[in-house]
């Protein structure tokens, strides 16, 4: 069975490879996307990869997912800790959700320890660097496979 998974990325992730290299590394979001698409193809997964710096656009992307995808992976970046609107949009989904962070948010500033998304996430992957993206795709594949047994 071919799974349809969407990866939604939040603000400033379009600047990966340029910003805070000591935290996020030197790989760009485009490089991560290409690696994820390659991984998805090998695993018979249809993958969509999206990014926006605008909260309302992220809410719309989530809403558009509700009838198109079997699973959602979201790295909401800074909106993880602030956006009730993204939380409310995620609550509507009837599909598994994986919350993803490149860094370990619990090893960082106190305000990053609170995640609105965790309340609706099936699982969380954080602190594994950009490898977390392929880890999240693999985890979602396993979740979906178990749901379809």
Order of alpha helices (4+ residues) and beta strands (2+ residues): beta-alpha-alpha-beta-alpha-beta-alpha-beta-beta-alpha
